[in-house]
Amino acid sequence: MAKAFVTEAGLDITSRIFDVMGSRATSNTYRYDRFWRNIRTLSMHAPIDYEIQRLGSWTLQNYKNFYDLEEDK
C-alpha cells in the first residue's frame, strides 16, 4: 500500500513541477527531471497496478493474493 501511495504521489508531484517550472526544470541548475525519471523507472520496474489490484482483493474479500481467488472456485 505504501509503495502505491508513494509512486502515485511522486508522479503527481514531479508532473506538477514541470507544469509550474516548464522546461527550465530540466536545466543543469535545477535538474528536477532526474526525480521524474527515477520515479518513473521505479513505477515501470514493478507496476503498481497489480499491487493495487491485490490490495483491493485482499481488502474486499480477505484474500492475500488475487490469484488465490481462481483456485478457491
Predicted model as a PDB file, atoms N, CA, C, CB and O in Angstrom, pLDDT in the B-factor column:
MODEL        1                                                                  
ATOM      1  N   MET A   1       0.813  -1.174   0.000  1.00 69.00           N  
ATOM      2  CA  MET A   1       0.000   0.000   0.000  1.00 69.00           C  
ATOM      3  C   MET A   1       0.870   1.257   0.000  1.00 69.00           C  
ATOM      4  CB  MET A   1      -0.932  -0.013   1.191  1.00 69.00           C  
ATOM      5  O   MET A   1       0.566   2.234  -0.685  1.00 69.00           O  
ATOM      6  N   ALA A   2       1.947   1.221   0.769  1.00 78.00           N  
ATOM      7  CA  ALA A   2       2.827   2.386   0.829  1.00 78.00           C  
ATOM      8  C   ALA A   2       3.493   2.624  -0.519  1.00 78.00           C  
ATOM      9  CB  ALA A   2       3.889   2.204   1.920  1.00 78.00           C  
ATOM     10  O   ALA A   2       3.656   3.768  -0.943  1.00 78.00           O  
ATOM     11  N   LYS A   3       3.876   1.550  -1.185  1.00 79.00           N  
ATOM     12  CA  LYS A   3       4.522   1.697  -2.488  1.00 79.00           C  
ATOM     13  C   LYS A   3       3.579   2.346  -3.493  1.00 79.00           C  
ATOM     14  CB  LYS A   3       4.991   0.336  -3.010  1.00 79.00           C  
ATOM     15  O   LYS A   3       3.989   3.221  -4.256  1.00 79.00           O  
ATOM     16  N   ALA A   4       2.338   1.929  -3.496  1.00 80.00           N  
ATOM     17  CA  ALA A   4       1.354   2.501  -4.416  1.00 80.00           C  
ATOM     18  C   ALA A   4       1.148   3.984  -4.116  1.00 80.00           C  
ATOM     19  CB  ALA A   4       0.012   1.741  -4.318  1.00 80.00           C  
ATOM     20  O   ALA A   4       1.076   4.798  -5.037  1.00 80.00           O  
ATOM     21  N   PHE A   5       1.052   4.337  -2.843  1.00 85.00           N  
ATOM     22  CA  PHE A   5       0.856   5.736  -2.468  1.00 85.00           C  
ATOM     23  C   PHE A   5       2.062   6.585  -2.851  1.00 85.00           C  
ATOM     24  CB  PHE A   5       0.591   5.853  -0.967  1.00 85.00           C  
ATOM     25  O   PHE A   5       1.911   7.665  -3.422  1.00 85.00           O  
ATOM     26  N   VAL A   6       3.254   6.096  -2.537  1.00 84.00           N  
ATOM     27  CA  VAL A   6       4.469   6.858  -2.829  1.00 84.00           C  
ATOM     28  C   VAL A   6       4.656   7.036  -4.330  1.00 84.00           C  
ATOM     29  CB  VAL A   6       5.695   6.164  -2.226  1.00 84.00           C  
ATOM     30  O   VAL A   6       5.044   8.114  -4.780  1.00 84.00           O  
ATOM     31  N   THR A   7       4.390   6.009  -5.100  1.00 84.00           N  
ATOM     32  CA  THR A   7       4.543   6.108  -6.551  1.00 84.00           C  
ATOM     33  C   THR A   7       3.551   7.110  -7.140  1.00 84.00           C  
ATOM     34  CB  THR A   7       4.353   4.730  -7.203  1.00 84.00           C  
ATOM     35  O   THR A   7       3.928   7.964  -7.943  1.00 84.00           O  
ATOM     36  N   GLU A   8       2.294   7.004  -6.742  1.00 86.00           N  
ATOM     37  CA  GLU A   8       1.288   7.943  -7.247  1.00 86.00           C  
ATOM     38  C   GLU A   8       1.608   9.376  -6.828  1.00 86.00           C  
ATOM     39  CB  GLU A   8      -0.107   7.550  -6.745  1.00 86.00           C  
ATOM     40  O   GLU A   8       1.505  10.302  -7.632  1.00 86.00           O  
ATOM     41  N   ALA A   9       1.994   9.550  -5.573  1.00 90.00           N  
ATOM     42  CA  ALA A   9       2.319  10.896  -5.084  1.00 90.00           C  
ATOM     43  C   ALA A   9       3.554  11.441  -5.785  1.00 90.00           C  
ATOM     44  CB  ALA A   9       2.541  10.880  -3.562  1.00 90.00           C  
ATOM     45  O   ALA A   9       3.585  12.612  -6.166  1.00 90.00           O  
ATOM     46  N   GLY A  10       4.567  10.609  -5.958  1.00 87.00           N  
ATOM     47  CA  GLY A  10       5.792  11.042  -6.626  1.00 87.00           C  
ATOM     48  C   GLY A  10       5.556  11.458  -8.064  1.00 87.00           C  
ATOM     49  O   GLY A  10       6.079  12.480  -8.509  1.00 87.00           O  
ATOM     50  N   LEU A  11       4.776  10.679  -8.795  1.00 87.00           N  
ATOM     51  CA  LEU A  11       4.467  11.027 -10.179  1.00 87.00           C  
ATOM     52  C   LEU A  11       3.646  12.311 -10.251  1.00 87.00           C  
ATOM     53  CB  LEU A  11       3.715   9.880 -10.863  1.00 87.00           C  
ATOM     54  O   LEU A  11       3.852  13.138 -11.139  1.00 87.00           O  
ATOM     55  N   ASP A  12       2.722  12.472  -9.320  1.00 91.00           N  
ATOM     56  CA  ASP A  12       1.904  13.682  -9.304  1.00 91.00           C  
ATOM     57  C   ASP A  12       2.751  14.918  -8.987  1.00 91.00           C  
ATOM     58  CB  ASP A  12       0.771  13.543  -8.279  1.00 91.00           C  
ATOM     59  O   ASP A  12       2.621  15.948  -9.649  1.00 91.00           O  
ATOM     60  N   ILE A  13       3.602  14.817  -7.994  1.00 90.00           N  
ATOM     61  CA  ILE A  13       4.440  15.951  -7.603  1.00 90.00           C  
ATOM     62  C   ILE A  13       5.409  16.340  -8.703  1.00 90.00           C  
ATOM     63  CB  ILE A  13       5.209  15.627  -6.334  1.00 90.00           C  
ATOM     64  O   ILE A  13       5.538  17.519  -9.032  1.00 90.00           O  
ATOM     65  N   THR A  14       6.097  15.350  -9.280  1.00 87.00           N  
ATOM     66  CA  THR A  14       7.074  15.675 -10.323  1.00 87.00           C  
ATOM     67  C   THR A  14       6.384  16.211 -11.572  1.00 87.00           C  
ATOM     68  CB  THR A  14       7.912  14.439 -10.676  1.00 87.00           C  
ATOM     69  O   THR A  14       6.946  17.065 -12.259  1.00 87.00           O  
ATOM     70  N   SER A  15       5.197  15.737 -11.880  1.00 87.00           N  
ATOM     71  CA  SER A  15       4.466  16.287 -13.025  1.00 87.00           C  
ATOM     72  C   SER A  15       4.075  17.734 -12.769  1.00 87.00           C  
ATOM     73  CB  SER A  15       3.216  15.447 -13.322  1.00 87.00           C  
ATOM     74  O   SER A  15       4.123  18.564 -13.677  1.00 87.00           O  
ATOM     75  N   ARG A  16       3.693  18.034 -11.548  1.00 90.00           N  
ATOM     76  CA  ARG A  16       3.334  19.414 -11.214  1.00 90.00           C  
ATOM     77  C   ARG A  16       4.545  20.339 -11.246  1.00 90.00           C  
ATOM     78  CB  ARG A  16       2.681  19.469  -9.840  1.00 90.00           C  
ATOM     79  O   ARG A  16       4.423  21.519 -11.576  1.00 90.00           O  
ATOM     80  N   ILE A  17       5.713  19.802 -10.902  1.00 87.00           N  
ATOM     81  CA  ILE A  17       6.938  20.605 -11.002  1.00 87.00           C  
ATOM     82  C   ILE A  17       7.135  21.062 -12.439  1.00 87.00           C  
ATOM     83  CB  ILE A  17       8.173  19.800 -10.514  1.00 87.00           C  
ATOM     84  O   ILE A  17       7.453  22.225 -12.687  1.00 87.00           O  
ATOM     85  N   PHE A  18       6.947  20.147 -13.385  1.00 85.00           N  
ATOM     86  CA  PHE A  18       7.098  20.514 -14.791  1.00 85.00           C  
ATOM     87  C   PHE A  18       6.006  21.493 -15.232  1.00 85.00           C  
ATOM     88  CB  PHE A  18       7.067  19.261 -15.670  1.00 85.00           C  
ATOM     89  O   PHE A  18       6.258  22.375 -16.053  1.00 85.00           O  
ATOM     90  N   ASP A  19       4.808  21.339 -14.695  1.00 89.00           N  
ATOM     91  CA  ASP A  19       3.731  22.278 -15.028  1.00 89.00           C  
ATOM     92  C   ASP A  19       4.076  23.693 -14.577  1.00 89.00           C  
ATOM     93  CB  ASP A  19       2.411  21.831 -14.384  1.00 89.00           C  
ATOM     94  O   ASP A  19       3.841  24.660 -15.301  1.00 89.00           O  
ATOM     95  N   VAL A  20       4.628  23.803 -13.389  1.00 90.00           N  
ATOM     96  CA  VAL A  20       4.932  25.117 -12.825  1.00 90.00           C  
ATOM     97  C   VAL A  20       6.199  25.709 -13.431  1.00 90.00           C  
ATOM     98  CB  VAL A  20       5.078  25.019 -11.313  1.00 90.00           C  
ATOM     99  O   VAL A  20       6.223  26.882 -13.802  1.00 90.00           O  
ATOM    100  N   MET A  21       7.249  24.903 -13.530  1.00 87.00           N  
ATOM    101  CA  MET A  21       8.548  25.429 -13.955  1.00 87.00           C  
ATOM    102  C   MET A  21       8.774  25.385 -15.459  1.00 87.00           C  
ATOM    103  CB  MET A  21       9.637  24.668 -13.280  1.00 87.00           C  
ATOM    104  O   MET A  21       9.611  26.118 -15.987  1.00 87.00           O  
ATOM    105  N   GLY A  22       8.043  24.545 -16.134  1.00 86.00           N  
ATOM    106  CA  GLY A  22       8.246  24.425 -17.578  1.00 86.00           C  
ATOM    107  C   GLY A  22       9.565  23.760 -17.905  1.00 86.00           C  
ATOM    108  O   GLY A  22      10.049  22.915 -17.152  1.00 86.00           O  
ATOM    109  N   SER A  23      10.140  24.138 -19.022  1.00 82.00           N  
ATOM    110  CA  SER A  23      11.347  23.462 -19.498  1.00 82.00           C  
ATOM    111  C   SER A  23      12.583  23.774 -18.659  1.00 82.00           C  
ATOM    112  CB  SER A  23      11.609  23.843 -20.928  1.00 82.00           C  
ATOM    113  O   SER A  23      13.569  23.041 -18.733  1.00 82.00           O  
ATOM    114  N   ARG A  24      12.555  24.835 -17.870  1.00 84.00           N  
ATOM    115  CA  ARG A  24      13.749  25.134 -17.069  1.00 84.00           C  
ATOM    116  C   ARG A  24      13.945  24.127 -15.934  1.00 84.00           C  
ATOM    117  CB  ARG A  24      13.653  26.546 -16.492  1.00 84.00           C  
ATOM    118  O   ARG A  24      15.010  24.095 -15.317  1.00 84.00           O  
ATOM    119  N   ALA A  25      12.925  23.301 -15.651  1.00 81.00           N  
ATOM    120  CA  ALA A  25      13.083  22.251 -14.640  1.00 81.00           C  
ATOM    121  C   ALA A  25      14.120  21.229 -15.063  1.00 81.00           C  
ATOM    122  CB  ALA A  25      11.750  21.556 -14.378  1.00 81.00           C  
ATOM    123  O   ALA A  25      14.664  20.515 -14.221  1.00 81.00           O  
ATOM    124  N   THR A  26      14.400  21.149 -16.339  1.00 80.00           N  
ATOM    125  CA  THR A  26      15.396  20.194 -16.834  1.00 80.00           C  
ATOM    126  C   THR A  26      16.783  20.814 -16.981  1.00 80.00           C  
ATOM    127  CB  THR A  26      14.951  19.632 -18.166  1.00 80.00           C  
ATOM    128  O   THR A  26      17.721  20.130 -17.388  1.00 80.00           O  
ATOM    129  N   SER A  27      16.925  22.079 -16.661  1.00 82.00           N  
ATOM    130  CA  SER A  27      18.229  22.727 -16.820  1.00 82.00           C  
ATOM    131  C   SER A  27      19.237  22.156 -15.826  1.00 82.00           C  
ATOM    132  CB  SER A  27      18.103  24.254 -16.633  1.00 82.00           C  
ATOM    133  O   SER A  27      18.858  21.541 -14.829  1.00 82.00           O  
ATOM    134  N   ASN A  28      20.498  22.363 -16.101  1.00 79.00           N  
ATOM    135  CA  ASN A  28      21.551  21.850 -15.224  1.00 79.00           C  
ATOM    136  C   ASN A  28      21.526  22.503 -13.853  1.00 79.00           C  
ATOM    137  CB  ASN A  28      22.906  22.060 -15.860  1.00 79.00           C  
ATOM    138  O   ASN A  28      22.065  21.950 -12.894  1.00 79.00           O  
ATOM    139  N   THR A  29      20.912  23.665 -13.749  1.00 82.00           N  
ATOM    140  CA  THR A  29      20.810  24.340 -12.459  1.00 82.00           C  
ATOM    141  C   THR A  29      19.859  23.595 -11.516  1.00 82.00           C  
ATOM    142  CB  THR A  29      20.334  25.785 -12.653  1.00 82.00           C  
ATOM    143  O   THR A  29      20.171  23.410 -10.340  1.00 82.00           O  
ATOM    144  N   TYR A  30      18.714  23.173 -12.025  1.00 80.00           N  
ATOM    145  CA  TYR A  30      17.693  22.536 -11.190  1.00 80.00           C  
ATOM    146  C   TYR A  30      17.717  21.011 -11.288  1.00 80.00           C  
ATOM    147  CB  TYR A  30      16.321  23.046 -11.580  1.00 80.00           C  
ATOM    148  O   TYR A  30      17.696  20.330 -10.262  1.00 80.00           O  
ATOM    149  N   ARG A  31      17.760  20.479 -12.473  1.00 80.00           N  
ATOM    150  CA  ARG A  31      17.808  19.035 -12.740  1.00 80.00           C  
ATOM    151  C   ARG A  31      16.677  18.242 -12.065  1.00 80.00           C  
ATOM    152  CB  ARG A  31      19.138  18.486 -12.281  1.00 80.00           C  
ATOM    153  O   ARG A  31      16.897  17.134 -11.576  1.00 80.00           O  
ATOM    154  N   TYR A  32      15.482  18.811 -12.043  1.00 81.00           N  
ATOM    155  CA  TYR A  32      14.336  18.101 -11.473  1.00 81.00           C  
ATOM    156  C   TYR A  32      13.886  16.934 -12.343  1.00 81.00           C  
ATOM    157  CB  TYR A  32      13.179  19.060 -11.271  1.00 81.00           C  
ATOM    158  O   TYR A  32      13.150  16.061 -11.884  1.00 81.00           O  
ATOM    159  N   ASP A  33      14.322  16.918 -13.585  1.00 82.00           N  
ATOM    160  CA  ASP A  33      13.930  15.828 -14.467  1.00 82.00           C  
ATOM    161  C   ASP A  33      14.436  14.486 -13.971  1.00 82.00           C  
ATOM    162  CB  ASP A  33      14.437  16.081 -15.864  1.00 82.00           C  
ATOM    163  O   ASP A  33      13.823  13.459 -14.261  1.00 82.00           O  
ATOM    164  N   ARG A  34      15.528  14.466 -13.239  1.00 85.00           N  
ATOM    165  CA  ARG A  34      16.050  13.181 -12.746  1.00 85.00           C  
ATOM    166  C   ARG A  34      15.119  12.564 -11.713  1.00 85.00           C  
ATOM    167  CB  ARG A  34      17.447  13.368 -12.139  1.00 85.00           C  
ATOM    168  O   ARG A  34      15.020  11.340 -11.631  1.00 85.00           O  
ATOM    169  N   PHE A  35      14.431  13.390 -10.920  1.00 83.00           N  
ATOM    170  CA  PHE A  35      13.479  12.849  -9.956  1.00 83.00           C  
ATOM    171  C   PHE A  35      12.297  12.195 -10.673  1.00 83.00           C  
ATOM    172  CB  PHE A  35      12.983  13.957  -9.011  1.00 83.00           C  
ATOM    173  O   PHE A  35      11.846  11.115 -10.293  1.00 83.00           O  
ATOM    174  N   TRP A  36      11.806  12.866 -11.714  1.00 83.00           N  
ATOM    175  CA  TRP A  36      10.713  12.299 -12.500  1.00 83.00           C  
ATOM    176  C   TRP A  36      11.162  10.999 -13.158  1.00 83.00           C  
ATOM    177  CB  TRP A  36      10.227  13.304 -13.568  1.00 83.00           C  
ATOM    178  O   TRP A  36      10.426  10.012 -13.152  1.00 83.00           O  
ATOM    179  N   ARG A  37      12.357  10.997 -13.719  1.00 85.00           N  
ATOM    180  CA  ARG A  37      12.882   9.803 -14.389  1.00 85.00           C  
ATOM    181  C   ARG A  37      13.057   8.655 -13.398  1.00 85.00           C  
ATOM    182  CB  ARG A  37      14.223  10.117 -15.076  1.00 85.00           C  
ATOM    183  O   ARG A  37      12.743   7.509 -13.720  1.00 85.00           O  
ATOM    184  N   ASN A  38      13.551   8.949 -12.206  1.00 87.00           N  
ATOM    185  CA  ASN A  38      13.751   7.902 -11.209  1.00 87.00           C  
ATOM    186  C   ASN A  38      12.428   7.304 -10.736  1.00 87.00           C  
ATOM    187  CB  ASN A  38      14.522   8.455 -10.022  1.00 87.00           C  
ATOM    188  O   ASN A  38      12.308   6.084 -10.624  1.00 87.00           O  
ATOM    189  N   ILE A  39      11.444   8.143 -10.459  1.00 85.00           N  
ATOM    190  CA  ILE A  39      10.150   7.615 -10.001  1.00 85.00           C  
ATOM    191  C   ILE A  39       9.445   6.870 -11.127  1.00 85.00           C  
ATOM    192  CB  ILE A  39       9.251   8.755  -9.477  1.00 85.00           C  
ATOM    193  O   ILE A  39       8.747   5.886 -10.882  1.00 85.00           O  
ATOM    194  N   ARG A  40       9.620   7.329 -12.343  1.00 84.00           N  
ATOM    195  CA  ARG A  40       9.027   6.656 -13.497  1.00 84.00           C  
ATOM    196  C   ARG A  40       9.661   5.278 -13.706  1.00 84.00           C  
ATOM    197  CB  ARG A  40       9.193   7.518 -14.764  1.00 84.00           C  
ATOM    198  O   ARG A  40       8.964   4.305 -13.994  1.00 84.00           O  
ATOM    199  N   THR A  41      10.978   5.206 -13.561  1.00 85.00           N  
ATOM    200  CA  THR A  41      11.672   3.924 -13.680  1.00 85.00           C  
ATOM    201  C   THR A  41      11.217   2.962 -12.595  1.00 85.00           C  
ATOM    202  CB  THR A  41      13.188   4.123 -13.605  1.00 85.00           C  
ATOM    203  O   THR A  41      10.994   1.781 -12.861  1.00 85.00           O  
ATOM    204  N   LEU A  42      11.080   3.462 -11.382  1.00 80.00           N  
ATOM    205  CA  LEU A  42      10.612   2.625 -10.275  1.00 80.00           C  
ATOM    206  C   LEU A  42       9.207   2.103 -10.534  1.00 80.00           C  
ATOM    207  CB  LEU A  42      10.642   3.408  -8.964  1.00 80.00           C  
ATOM    208  O   LEU A  42       8.911   0.939 -10.262  1.00 80.00           O  
ATOM    209  N   SER A  43       8.343   2.962 -11.057  1.00 78.00           N  
ATOM    210  CA  SER A  43       6.964   2.534 -11.301  1.00 78.00           C  
ATOM    211  C   SER A  43       6.873   1.539 -12.454  1.00 78.00           C  
ATOM    212  CB  SER A  43       6.082   3.743 -11.594  1.00 78.00           C  
ATOM    213  O   SER A  43       5.968   0.705 -12.476  1.00 78.00           O  
ATOM    214  N   MET A  44       7.786   1.611 -13.402  1.00 80.00           N  
ATOM    215  CA  MET A  44       7.777   0.660 -14.520  1.00 80.00           C  
ATOM    216  C   MET A  44       8.438  -0.666 -14.154  1.00 80.00           C  
ATOM    217  CB  MET A  44       8.481   1.265 -15.725  1.00 80.00           C  
ATOM    218  O   MET A  44       8.088  -1.710 -14.706  1.00 80.00           O  
ATOM    219  N   HIS A  45       9.386  -0.625 -13.231  1.00 77.00           N  
ATOM    220  CA  HIS A  45      10.094  -1.845 -12.835  1.00 77.00           C  
ATOM    221  C   HIS A  45       9.146  -2.830 -12.156  1.00 77.00           C  
ATOM    222  CB  HIS A  45      11.264  -1.505 -11.896  1.00 77.00           C  
ATOM    223  O   HIS A  45       9.177  -4.029 -12.434  1.00 77.00           O  
ATOM    224  N   ALA A  46       8.325  -2.324 -11.286  1.00 71.00           N  
ATOM    225  CA  ALA A  46       7.332  -3.151 -10.602  1.00 71.00           C  
ATOM    226  C   ALA A  46       6.010  -2.388 -10.650  1.00 71.00           C  
ATOM    227  CB  ALA A  46       7.765  -3.478  -9.109  1.00 71.00           C  
ATOM    228  O   ALA A  46       5.739  -1.569  -9.771  1.00 71.00           O  
ATOM    229  N   PRO A  47       5.185  -2.646 -11.664  1.00 76.00           N  
ATOM    230  CA  PRO A  47       3.952  -1.869 -11.844  1.00 76.00           C  
ATOM    231  C   PRO A  47       3.045  -1.900 -10.617  1.00 76.00           C  
ATOM    232  CB  PRO A  47       3.189  -2.386 -13.042  1.00 76.00           C  
ATOM    233  O   PRO A  47       2.821  -2.952 -10.019  1.00 76.00           O  
ATOM    234  N   ILE A  48       2.535  -0.737 -10.259  1.00 79.00           N  
ATOM    235  CA  ILE A  48       1.698  -0.656  -9.067  1.00 79.00           C  
ATOM    236  C   ILE A  48       0.263  -1.069  -9.328  1.00 79.00           C  
ATOM    237  CB  ILE A  48       1.725   0.737  -8.518  1.00 79.00           C  
ATOM    238  O   ILE A  48      -0.496  -1.277  -8.382  1.00 79.00           O  
ATOM    239  N   ASP A  49      -0.127  -1.191 -10.590  1.00 80.00           N  
ATOM    240  CA  ASP A  49      -1.494  -1.609 -10.885  1.00 80.00           C  
ATOM    241  C   ASP A  49      -1.795  -2.978 -10.289  1.00 80.00           C  
ATOM    242  CB  ASP A  49      -1.728  -1.633 -12.393  1.00 80.00           C  
ATOM    243  O   ASP A  49      -2.889  -3.206  -9.773  1.00 80.00           O  
ATOM    244  N   TYR A  50      -0.826  -3.890 -10.356  1.00 79.00           N  
ATOM    245  CA  TYR A  50      -1.019  -5.220  -9.778  1.00 79.00           C  
ATOM    246  C   TYR A  50      -1.090  -5.142  -8.255  1.00 79.00           C  
ATOM    247  CB  TYR A  50       0.115  -6.165 -10.209  1.00 79.00           C  
ATOM    248  O   TYR A  50      -1.874  -5.852  -7.625  1.00 79.00           O  
ATOM    249  N   GLU A  51      -0.264  -4.274  -7.669  1.00 79.00           N  
ATOM    250  CA  GLU A  51      -0.287  -4.119  -6.222  1.00 79.00           C  
ATOM    251  C   GLU A  51      -1.631  -3.556  -5.758  1.00 79.00           C  
ATOM    252  CB  GLU A  51       0.860  -3.208  -5.765  1.00 79.00           C  
ATOM    253  O   GLU A  51      -2.183  -4.009  -4.755  1.00 79.00           O  
ATOM    254  N   ILE A  52      -2.147  -2.587  -6.474  1.00 81.00           N  
ATOM    255  CA  ILE A  52      -3.445  -2.006  -6.122  1.00 81.00           C  
ATOM    256  C   ILE A  52      -4.556  -3.045  -6.282  1.00 81.00           C  
ATOM    257  CB  ILE A  52      -3.741  -0.766  -6.998  1.00 81.00           C  
ATOM    258  O   ILE A  52      -5.478  -3.102  -5.468  1.00 81.00           O  
ATOM    259  N   GLN A  53      -4.467  -3.857  -7.321  1.00 82.00           N  
ATOM    260  CA  GLN A  53      -5.471  -4.897  -7.537  1.00 82.00           C  
ATOM    261  C   GLN A  53      -5.425  -5.928  -6.410  1.00 82.00           C  
ATOM    262  CB  GLN A  53      -5.253  -5.583  -8.900  1.00 82.00           C  
ATOM    263  O   GLN A  53      -6.471  -6.340  -5.908  1.00 82.00           O  
ATOM    264  N   ARG A  54      -4.235  -6.345  -6.012  1.00 79.00           N  
ATOM    265  CA  ARG A  54      -4.111  -7.306  -4.911  1.00 79.00           C  
ATOM    266  C   ARG A  54      -4.612  -6.701  -3.601  1.00 79.00           C  
ATOM    267  CB  ARG A  54      -2.649  -7.762  -4.757  1.00 79.00           C  
ATOM    268  O   ARG A  54      -5.287  -7.373  -2.821  1.00 79.00           O  
ATOM    269  N   LEU A  55      -4.282  -5.444  -3.365  1.00 79.00           N  
ATOM    270  CA  LEU A  55      -4.729  -4.790  -2.150  1.00 79.00           C  
ATOM    271  C   LEU A  55      -6.254  -4.685  -2.116  1.00 79.00           C  
ATOM    272  CB  LEU A  55      -4.097  -3.404  -2.032  1.00 79.00           C  
ATOM    273  O   LEU A  55      -6.874  -4.913  -1.078  1.00 79.00           O  
ATOM    274  N   GLY A  56      -6.847  -4.344  -3.244  1.00 82.00           N  
ATOM    275  CA  GLY A  56      -8.298  -4.269  -3.312  1.00 82.00           C  
ATOM    276  C   GLY A  56      -8.954  -5.618  -3.083  1.00 82.00           C  
ATOM    277  O   GLY A  56      -9.953  -5.709  -2.371  1.00 82.00           O  
ATOM    278  N   SER A  57      -8.402  -6.668  -3.679  1.00 79.00           N  
ATOM    279  CA  SER A  57      -8.954  -8.014  -3.491  1.00 79.00           C  
ATOM    280  C   SER A  57      -8.839  -8.453  -2.041  1.00 79.00           C  
ATOM    281  CB  SER A  57      -8.238  -9.021  -4.400  1.00 79.00           C  
ATOM    282  O   SER A  57      -9.768  -9.033  -1.479  1.00 79.00           O  
ATOM    283  N   TRP A  58      -7.685  -8.166  -1.440  1.00 77.00           N  
ATOM    284  CA  TRP A  58      -7.499  -8.557  -0.055  1.00 77.00           C  
ATOM    285  C   TRP A  58      -8.443  -7.783   0.858  1.00 77.00           C  
ATOM    286  CB  TRP A  58      -6.051  -8.338   0.370  1.00 77.00           C  
ATOM    287  O   TRP A  58      -9.013  -8.345   1.793  1.00 77.00           O  
ATOM    288  N   THR A  59      -8.602  -6.497   0.583  1.00 80.00           N  
ATOM    289  CA  THR A  59      -9.466  -5.661   1.416  1.00 80.00           C  
ATOM    290  C   THR A  59     -10.928  -6.084   1.298  1.00 80.00           C  
ATOM    291  CB  THR A  59      -9.315  -4.188   1.029  1.00 80.00           C  
ATOM    292  O   THR A  59     -11.628  -6.184   2.305  1.00 80.00           O  
ATOM    293  N   LEU A  60     -11.383  -6.329   0.091  1.00 81.00           N  
ATOM    294  CA  LEU A  60     -12.792  -6.649  -0.111  1.00 81.00           C  
ATOM    295  C   LEU A  60     -13.147  -8.087   0.228  1.00 81.00           C  
ATOM    296  CB  LEU A  60     -13.168  -6.373  -1.524  1.00 81.00           C  
ATOM    297  O   LEU A  60     -14.261  -8.360   0.674  1.00 81.00           O  
ATOM    298  N   GLN A  61     -12.221  -9.001   0.023  1.00 78.00           N  
ATOM    299  CA  GLN A  61     -12.550 -10.410   0.180  1.00 78.00           C  
ATOM    300  C   GLN A  61     -11.632 -11.152   1.135  1.00 78.00           C  
ATOM    301  CB  GLN A  61     -12.518 -11.078  -1.143  1.00 78.00           C  
ATOM    302  O   GLN A  61     -11.717 -12.375   1.246  1.00 78.00           O  
ATOM    303  N   ASN A  62     -10.761 -10.436   1.822  1.00 71.00           N  
ATOM    304  CA  ASN A  62      -9.824 -11.017   2.786  1.00 71.00           C  
ATOM    305  C   ASN A  62      -8.927 -12.089   2.176  1.00 71.00           C  
ATOM    306  CB  ASN A  62     -10.585 -11.603   3.944  1.00 71.00           C  
ATOM    307  O   ASN A  62      -8.632 -13.099   2.815  1.00 71.00           O  
ATOM    308  N   TYR A  63      -8.498 -11.865   0.945  1.00 59.00           N  
ATOM    309  CA  TYR A  63      -7.533 -12.735   0.307  1.00 59.00           C  
ATOM    310  C   TYR A  63      -6.209 -12.001   0.213  1.00 59.00           C  
ATOM    311  CB  TYR A  63      -8.021 -13.187  -1.090  1.00 59.00           C  
ATOM    312  O   TYR A  63      -6.185 -10.801  -0.060  1.00 59.00           O  
ATOM    313  N   LYS A  64      -5.113 -12.702   0.435  1.00 55.00           N  
ATOM    314  CA  LYS A  64      -3.797 -12.078   0.379  1.00 55.00           C  
ATOM    315  C   LYS A  64      -3.280 -11.963  -1.043  1.00 55.00           C  
ATOM    316  CB  LYS A  64      -2.816 -12.859   1.216  1.00 55.00           C  
ATOM    317  O   LYS A  64      -2.454 -11.097  -1.330  1.00 55.00           O  
ATOM    318  N   ASN A  65      -3.745 -12.808  -1.922  1.00 55.00           N  
ATOM    319  CA  ASN A  65      -3.248 -12.797  -3.294  1.00 55.00           C  
ATOM    320  C   ASN A  65      -4.439 -12.883  -4.239  1.00 55.00           C  
ATOM    321  CB  ASN A  65      -2.248 -13.971  -3.544  1.00 55.00           C  
ATOM    322  O   ASN A  65      -5.323 -13.720  -4.053  1.00 55.00           O  
ATOM    323  N   PHE A  66      -4.465 -12.037  -5.232  1.00 53.00           N  
ATOM    324  CA  PHE A  66      -5.561 -12.012  -6.195  1.00 53.00           C  
ATOM    325  C   PHE A  66      -5.730 -13.353  -6.882  1.00 53.00           C  
ATOM    326  CB  PHE A  66      -5.330 -10.929  -7.230  1.00 53.00           C  
ATOM    327  O   PHE A  66      -6.856 -13.767  -7.154  1.00 53.00           O  
ATOM    328  N   TYR A  67      -4.641 -14.035  -7.165  1.00 57.00           N  
ATOM    329  CA  TYR A  67      -4.700 -15.301  -7.903  1.00 57.00           C  
ATOM    330  C   TYR A  67      -5.272 -16.427  -7.069  1.00 57.00           C  
ATOM    331  CB  TYR A  67      -3.325 -15.685  -8.389  1.00 57.00           C  
ATOM    332  O   TYR A  67      -5.666 -17.453  -7.625  1.00 57.00           O  
ATOM    333  N   ASP A  68      -5.334 -16.273  -5.746  1.00 55.00           N  
ATOM    334  CA  ASP A  68      -5.970 -17.280  -4.912  1.00 55.00           C  
ATOM    335  C   ASP A  68      -7.462 -17.372  -5.173  1.00 55.00           C  
ATOM    336  CB  ASP A  68      -5.723 -16.979  -3.456  1.00 55.00           C  
ATOM    337  O   ASP A  68      -8.074 -18.407  -4.907  1.00 55.00           O  
ATOM    338  N   LEU A  69      -8.051 -16.311  -5.687  1.00 51.00           N  
ATOM    339  CA  LEU A  69      -9.493 -16.309  -5.951  1.00 51.00           C  
ATOM    340  C   LEU A  69      -9.875 -17.382  -6.959  1.00 51.00           C  
ATOM    341  CB  LEU A  69      -9.938 -14.939  -6.459  1.00 51.00           C  
ATOM    342  O   LEU A  69     -10.913 -18.027  -6.813  1.00 51.00           O  
ATOM    343  N   GLU A  70      -9.048 -17.578  -7.975  1.00 53.00           N  
ATOM    344  CA  GLU A  70      -9.359 -18.567  -9.010  1.00 53.00           C  
ATOM    345  C   GLU A  70      -9.190 -19.990  -8.494  1.00 53.00           C  
ATOM    346  CB  GLU A  70      -8.472 -18.350 -10.233  1.00 53.00           C  
ATOM    347  O   GLU A  70      -9.908 -20.891  -8.928  1.00 53.00           O  
ATOM    348  N   GLU A  71      -8.260 -20.205  -7.583  1.00 51.00           N  
ATOM    349  CA  GLU A  71      -8.000 -21.542  -7.061  1.00 51.00           C  
ATOM    350  C   GLU A  71      -9.116 -22.015  -6.141  1.00 51.00           C  
ATOM    351  CB  GLU A  71      -6.677 -21.567  -6.321  1.00 51.00           C  
ATOM    352  O   GLU A  71      -9.358 -23.218  -6.041  1.00 51.00           O  
ATOM    353  N   ASP A  72      -9.806 -21.092  -5.463  1.00 49.00           N  
ATOM    354  CA  ASP A  72     -10.832 -21.473  -4.498  1.00 49.00           C  
ATOM    355  C   ASP A  72     -12.165 -21.828  -5.150  1.00 49.00           C  
ATOM    356  CB  ASP A  72     -11.039 -20.359  -3.515  1.00 49.00           C  
ATOM    357  O   ASP A  72     -13.037 -22.386  -4.485  1.00 49.00           O  
ATOM    358  N   LYS A  73     -12.342 -21.525  -6.414  1.00 47.00           N  
ATOM    359  CA  LYS A  73     -13.641 -21.779  -7.072  1.00 47.00           C  
ATOM    360  C   LYS A  73     -13.875 -23.228  -7.335  1.00 47.00           C  
ATOM    361  CB  LYS A  73     -13.735 -21.032  -8.367  1.00 47.00           C  
ATOM    362  O   LYS A  73     -14.916 -23.596  -7.879  1.00 47.00           O  
TER     363      LYS A  73                                                      
ENDMDL                                                                          
END                                                                             
